[in-house]
Every structure is written in C-alpha cells, then in structure tokens.
C-alpha cells in the first residue's frame, strides 16, 4: 500500500462481547463494505480519544448478528477488550490492519 494512500476508518461504539468469541471483532456488513473487509481479515481497533488507558489491538473480522446490523456498534471479544484495556460503551476507531 502506498504510504500516501488514504486509510478508511470507522468510528463505532463498543458493546458487550458475545459469549464464546475469542480473538475476533464483529462488524456489520455496511462497515465491512466501507472498509473493504471480508470475514477473516485483520483490523486495528484504537481508542477514538487520547487517554492513558488507550492502546490498540488487532483482531480478526467476523459479522454481527442480524439484530445488531445498522446500529453503529462493534462487538470485540472479551480477550481483545482486556488486551486493549477497552470497556463496553467506549468509542473506538476501526481500520484495516
């Protein structure tokens, strides 16, 4: 990728992870399309604001359940929430890794 190329990003709100998810991030279909992602791709998730606890994680993309579509949310697995020091309700930025 060209260093000057624009990286598309999406700003979303973290919701409670789904039971049993490990190492994944769940995005809706429109967000995946906007970012040029497909199931299995890697994304970077960062805090949308500077903070002491803010860091980033890399996770594998999966789809949200149908009932979550179009709500502007992201579901990050519990292990990745802890790795990134995120909490449900945080606003995050998602970009292709």
C-alpha angles and dihedrals in degrees: 000000000000111000089228095050116117116252113215114225135185127208111215141163120248116236131189112293121251115254113264098017115136127181095352142112121208117216132175120252095253092053091047090051093047092051093042093243136147132190109289097029120125123244136185118231118198135171111268090225135041112263139152091246093044117113134135140253136198116225139172117253123244131162127266120241112268093254091060095053117122097011098110093242138130128204113210119190116254094249091054092045088057094043091054094039089236129151132204107271095037117129111233139182119230123199136164111272 
